[in-house]
């Protein structure tokens, strides 16, 4: 397991960018209200892992979100917003960076 709070905070920023776009779309009149609950669940899970600095857990949770959220991502991409799919390589790049040495 890799524990690195700095890296975890940067990975959380990627997730927050996606969930922010989803929550923005879900609150507009006549838009996609179904995005709200999955976005909030994803944000809650990732915040808990980031608080511990669990980088491996965050990566695996992100991959799980990719496998279950195809309609979630499709809706965001239809509105030209960031999605978990479009931001995967950004998160993966952070995950692969060497961490701090104690």
C-alpha positions as CSV (number, residue, x, y, z in Angstrom):
1,X,0.0,0.0,0.0
2,X,1.1,3.5,-0.7
3,X,0.3,6.3,1.7
4,X,1.1,9.8,0.5
5,X,-1.2,12.6,1.5
6,X,0.2,15.0,-1.1
7,X,-0.4,12.7,-4.0
8,X,-3.8,11.7,-2.6
9,X,-4.8,15.4,-2.5
10,X,-3.8,15.8,-6.1
11,X,-5.7,12.7,-7.1
12,X,-8.7,14.0,-5.2
13,X,-8.6,17.2,-7.2
14,X,-9.1,15.2,-10.4
15,X,-12.2,13.5,-8.9
16,X,-13.6,16.8,-7.6
17,X,-13.3,18.3,-11.1
18,X,-15.5,15.5,-12.4
19,X,-18.0,15.6,-9.6
20,X,-18.2,19.4,-9.7
21,X,-19.2,19.2,-13.4
22,X,-21.8,16.5,-12.6
23,X,-23.3,18.4,-9.7
24,X,-23.4,21.6,-11.8
25,X,-25.4,19.7,-14.5
26,X,-27.7,18.1,-12.0
27,X,-28.8,21.3,-10.4
28,X,-29.7,23.2,-13.6
29,X,-33.4,23.2,-14.5
30,X,-34.4,20.5,-16.9
31,X,-31.1,18.8,-16.8
32,X,-29.7,15.5,-15.6
33,X,-30.8,15.1,-11.9
34,X,-29.7,11.4,-12.0
35,X,-26.0,12.5,-11.9
36,X,-26.3,14.0,-8.4
37,X,-26.3,10.8,-6.2
38,X,-23.5,8.9,-8.1
39,X,-21.3,12.0,-8.0
40,X,-21.9,12.5,-4.3
41,X,-21.2,8.8,-3.6
42,X,-17.9,8.9,-5.6
43,X,-16.8,12.1,-3.9
44,X,-17.6,10.7,-0.4
45,X,-15.6,7.5,-1.1
46,X,-12.6,9.3,-2.5
47,X,-12.5,12.0,0.2
48,X,-12.4,9.2,2.8
49,X,-9.5,7.5,1.1
50,X,-7.7,10.8,0.5
51,X,-8.0,11.7,4.2
52,X,-6.0,8.5,5.0
53,X,-3.6,9.2,2.1
54,X,-4.4,5.8,0.6
55,X,-3.2,6.3,-3.0
56,X,-3.6,2.7,-4.0
57,X,-7.2,2.6,-2.7
58,X,-8.0,5.8,-4.6
59,X,-6.7,4.4,-7.8
60,X,-8.7,1.1,-7.4
61,X,-11.8,3.0,-6.5
62,X,-11.4,5.2,-9.6
63,X,-11.1,2.1,-11.8
64,X,-14.2,0.7,-10.1
65,X,-16.0,4.0,-10.9
66,X,-15.0,3.6,-14.5
67,X,-16.4,0.1,-14.8
68,X,-19.8,1.0,-13.3
69,X,-20.4,4.5,-14.6
70,X,-20.7,4.2,-18.3
71,X,-24.0,6.2,-18.5
72,X,-22.6,8.7,-16.0
73,X,-19.6,9.4,-18.2
74,X,-21.6,9.4,-21.4
75,X,-24.0,12.0,-20.0
76,X,-21.1,14.3,-19.0
77,X,-19.3,13.9,-22.3
78,X,-22.6,14.7,-24.1
79,X,-22.6,18.1,-22.4
80,X,-18.8,18.5,-23.1
81,X,-17.8,18.2,-19.4
82,X,-15.0,16.3,-17.8
83,X,-15.8,12.7,-17.0
84,X,-14.1,9.9,-15.1
85,X,-13.1,8.4,-18.5
86,X,-11.7,11.7,-19.9
87,X,-9.7,12.3,-16.7
88,X,-8.3,8.8,-16.2
89,X,-4.9,9.5,-17.7
90,X,-4.5,12.6,-15.6
91,X,-5.1,10.6,-12.4
92,X,-3.0,7.7,-13.7
93,X,-0.1,10.1,-14.3
94,X,-0.3,11.3,-10.7
95,X,-0.5,7.8,-9.4
96,X,2.7,6.7,-11.2
97,X,4.8,9.7,-10.1
98,X,7.4,8.8,-7.5
99,X,6.2,9.6,-4.0
100,X,7.9,11.3,-1.2
101,X,10.6,9.3,0.7
102,X,10.4,9.3,4.5
